[in-house]
């Protein structure tokens, strides 16, 4: 009987041989330079307009712009609330002499994750996870796999562990690639730069009582840890889909559309509170660290963690039950 | 690379990643749920010396209300944008604008900003030209859907002039060299039945603020009321209060004329 170690190694090697990880790395290597360049252009453009590199000037201009947009009658009240909170936070940064967007590779790495956590990184996870079981059907290897004298739950568990290993690797690789590439343009310093966290939102006011400073490296570690949790949840759900749907392409389609539906919902559903029970709208865990207002009312860190946890456990249950009972012809 | 070696490499990398991420997750959750005020406040005072734009450039700092903001201008320039365009055209120098205008600002709001917001004070110290528009909301806009009532406006006027004096004094004390261009009020209510009364308010405000500015050698009152006397509607935007694109252009051109 094969040990669990051997089984996991076997599964990981299968994924490595399918070159899925390289596809993910390649995607990152192509897209990160594009994002870096976009950020670089935005910085240049800002400097050209204001004629100064002083960050305080550009934060003040940003506060002014938002303040003025507030007086527009065409903006929905929910967005105005978000904008007011944004203003208060930026003012807080100004008052405490901390640049919210210090221009360096580390800040880019931080911003990149907070922008990528709800859609981009989950999509990368789906690339790996979508064919982890269904790929065996496509290749016809499922019969070989299931006729071996190994209990089915052990096979599935080894696949799951392998998948989790890949999730960790992808999250960390994303950070490394973002840092390495953006550093060429923005410089590699900034690990110790202070970041403010602990903003608590009560109604329309920002409670700054708990605000404290973290060095940027620690903030990034927390941010990536939270994203990792979201990615594990995506992996579990995608894992279930891979068991249920035998075609890899169809399974991938299901996951991609679910994730994209999440971004659409967060933009639209601020009036529909029950939307918060969908896993897709809970992926933006990094927002709780940054202290931005969740787009759907009723979301909090505990709620999101619990919701994602329940979705993950339920998905795994379904996956195991179906996989163990399934007949293979 | 043999499959054994690549597995080992991968396994070590992902296990290390998993450990780091799990620690991060734990720290993140505890930090969000019970924020502890630890860590020292290392701050960034900003780049004072590079804050000043390159030599051979003109820095315009715009203060005031929606008129400074350019509300109503379809081109999005406002009088400040027009002034900037004319200036760089005429002098061949780059002109930069920092626009601190906020819709609905009254003299009290601007005064508070000038007293309290250190970053605004800093930009003023580095300015070559300061433009200013304020007072219209003090006199004619109480925030609600209020009828234009010249009598109430007359009552509010003395207090607003007092604050106006303070505002100009602060700007001058921060930067005695910069030119201060104040955009005089115009009467946007000339088509209402009480036009005569509202003209009196505008006239009184303009003469009192103009008198304030004469005390400072670099402060200039730029009249705008005459620009809206003939066929005024042509230069007002659809809200019947703010200038439109053509209106702002005329104001910007006039300001550029004044300091050329």
Interface residues (C-beta under 8 A of the other chain):
Chain A: X9 X12 X13 X16 X17 X49 X50 X51 X52 X53 X54 X55 X56 X57 X59 X60 X61 X64 X67 X68 X71 X94 X96 X97 X98 X99 X102 X164 X165 X166 X168 X169 X171 X172 X192 X193 X194 X197 X198 X200 X210 X211 X212 X213 X214 X215 X218 X221 X222 X223 X224 X225 X226 X228 X229 X288 X289 X301 X302 X305
Chain B: X3 X6 X7 X10 X11 X13 X14 X15 X17 X18 X20 X21 X22 X23 X24 X25 X26 X27 X28 X29 X31 X32 X33 X35 X36 X37 X38 X39 X40 X41 X42 X43 X44 X45 X46 X47 X48 X50 X51 X52 X53 X54 X57 X59 X66 X69 X71 X94 X96 X97 X98 X99 X100 X101 X102 X103 X104 X117 X119 X120 X122 X123
